[in-house]
Amino acid sequence: MTSTFTSYALLTRDLDATLARKAAQPDVARETAYYKAKIGSVTSIDEFLADRRLYAYAMKAYGLEDMTYAKAFMRKVLTEGVADSTAFANRLADDRYVAFAKAFDFNTNGAATTTLAAATTDTTAAYLRQSVESDAGSDDTGVRLALYFARVAPTVSSGYGVLGDPALSQVIKTVLGLPDGSSAEGIANQAAIIEKRVDFADFQDPDKLRRFVQRFTAIWDAKNNAASAPILTLFADSTTPGLDASLLLSLQRIRTGS
């Protein structure tokens, strides 16, 4: 079994080549060709939602595939747009809805919306990246989380922004060793802890972001893939008793100062 740490490194060593291979796969190429051919002729929210393939493609591109069924909900997101601070998308904790509403902002751009880069080239690029992440996740959830975090983390600036996105939240909680908290008080406390211990500006620095993601994959391996975790191979021939994954994870935290 390949470790999460190693799998992530292999996938991202030449990400452009990985994306190119994905783009060439028949199903991805077919849906992308349909989207490119049809999206420019859509002039309204109603037309957009009426074309199941276009709508589903866009939803997957923005990480909202699981909400494709909720057309009434997404209609409200699109209808209210993002210009008003009280708009529906702006009041949701998950920033993916804001990104989607900005890409398909018919309120601001009208019929020209689907000819702009956000709805065309940006969306097809996002779909391709989501497809890579989905495939990676079928083999290793940790790799999908790492890929997603590397892509989305630079856009987040608050503890609530993290907690509003389940994938971001799982990565941050794994690195910080935070438990799940579902109560309002628990969420508020965790948001405060995250903002105290995470410098969101670091995620704007590619090198610091890379090191954070590597740290996540190492901890994920120690917790979930003990047999293949790179840190455990250091002790593969050790006769010292008691060096289990929990102890090694603790040592890793001490070493990194978490």
PyMOL commands that set and color helices and strands:
alter all, ss='L'
color gray80, all
select helices_A, chain A and resi 4-13+15-24+26-41+45-50+52-61+65-67+71-80+88-91+96-103+106-115+121-139+141-155+159-163+166-176+184-197+200-204+206-224+230-233+245-256
alter helices_A, ss='H'
color red, helices_A
deselect
rebuild
show_as cartoon
